[in-house]
Amino acid sequence: MRRIFGPLSLVATLSLIGLAVSTPAQNPGSQGHVIVPESSIERPGDAGIRMHTNFMFYRPDIHTPASGPGSTWETPGSMGCVYGITGPIGINPCPIATSTTNPSGGAGAIALVDAYDNPDAATDLSTFSTQFGLPQATFTQVYAQGRKPRNNAGGWSVEEALDIEWAHAMAPNAKIILVEALTPTNSYLYSAENTAASMVASDGGGEVSNSWSGGETSGETSNDAKYFSTAGIVYFASAGDSGGVGYPSTSPNVVSAGGTRINRTGNNFTSETVWNDSTGETGGGPSKYEALPSYQSGIVPGTKRGTPDYSFNASPYSGVAVYDADGGYKWIQVGGTSVSSPALAGIVNAAGHFYTSTATEQGIIYSNLGNTGAFRDITSGSCKGYSAGAGWDYCTGVGSNQTLFGK
């Protein structure tokens, strides 16, 4: 079942189905709606038991199903340009149509941990790569529990397509590993996490990305060392799409990936603000249970771990192109911090340093706070009662990417 939300916040509309969403700013001539799949809805009692995805997608009413990427959908080339990966910053306004130079880095491996099975994952990734002129990926699909999970078309299946495509988009030369858990229960996903980390370590190190999250619980701190501490791995997790915080984003052993919105005028990039619009808002805030890690000492207020650390475009209104054949969607425009986690994992991979732990990576990131050659400080917008401002904040962390320096 698909849920269609209109021009209210995601939290406010969970019980209101079928409202038409307002027109996206960068394409004022079209009408459409935002679809939040069942897989992205957290239900009472899920915390500590079951995880949910963090994506939604925008569907123009006159373009269903999409025969190709829309002209206003962000691409590997446009995101590479906006985030300073493919050329000088501040010179090119990065129009989507002509920003066709792709990121070109990557090594080692990036593992994407998800639940259920996408039977078309390999062909989805191949189609995406061909469309945008990326090299075909070295791709492996693994069943973490030793048997093929059932399919979850339109939910986790879209998540898997998004994850592998946008990790590959930012680090085209890294090996891409999709690790599928039988279900989104914590026990199966955590088992898949260890499988993913072991495989990445065997490939020389890299990143493990998790676009899922769940509510915090008092027992989460014991999971940090069990599932997010393999040597040679930097872990990423989505900060969430409804404000507030969730696990494993709050783990000090994970880079928490927040969300921004890309703003364009006449198809030219003009600014980046906190993602907080009629579709949802980035997660962010202090953990209830995780202590302040050393890399945030003197930067984050209070005594608890703050999220997010680092951000990427996540609004469906400025969403990225994703190809998912499963369920008949084909080309769709996707947003949510499910985009942020694999994309940032790809960027860090492309930076090529392959640090021995998340804590080391975080130390580098936080030591470059305020360095405009490394991060764009996001100072406009708010999330869940917090406001963006100069320096680190609870909405976008250190900001968004600028070049491969400082990662």
Secondary structure, 3 states (H helix, E strand, C coil): CEEEECCCCCHHHCCCCCCCECCCCCCCCCCEEEEEEHHHCCCCCCCCCECEECCEEEEECCCCCECCCCCCCECHHHHHHHCCCCCCCCCCCCCCCCCCCCCCCCCCEEEEEEECECCCHHHHHHHHHHHHCCCCCCEEEEECCCCCCCECCCCHHHHHHHHHHHHHHHCCCCEEEEEEECCCEHHHHHHHHHHHHHHHHHCCCEEEEECEEECCCCCCHHHHHHHCCCCCEEEEEECCCECECCECCCCCCEEEEEEEEEEEECCEEEEEEECEECCEECCEEEEEEEECCHHHCCCCCCCEEEECCEEEECCHHHCEEEEECHHHCEEEEEECHHHHHHHHHHHHHHHCCCCCCHHHHHHHHHHCCCCCCCEECCCCCEECCEECCCCCECCCECCEECCCCCC
